[in-house]
Amino acid sequence: MKELLEYILEGITGSKNFEIVESVGSDDTTNFINIEIKADPKIIGLIIGKSGNTIRAIRNLLRVRATLEKKGISVSVSEKQTA
């Protein structure tokens, strides 16, 4: 899942100035993946897109793949903290 998201984001932004944090929570009945995209503030606008259309499309693509793997997914975007 992480590789697919990296491929999509590199194509959209044209840079690798982002970090993807993936955490998998599972119990007896549910598998769920939480993905957080930590990006440079300069490219967050490209990831979100006008009226949120780009991030909505990214979430839909990942949801299709997660459904095929019988999992749930959540994708969020935040600013990358700089030192």
Secondary structure, DSSP 4 states (H G I P E B T S, - for coil): -HHHHHHHHHHHHSS--EEEEEEEEE-SS-EEEEEEEEE-HHHHHHHH-GGGHHHHHHHHHHHHHHHHTT-EEEEEEEEPP--
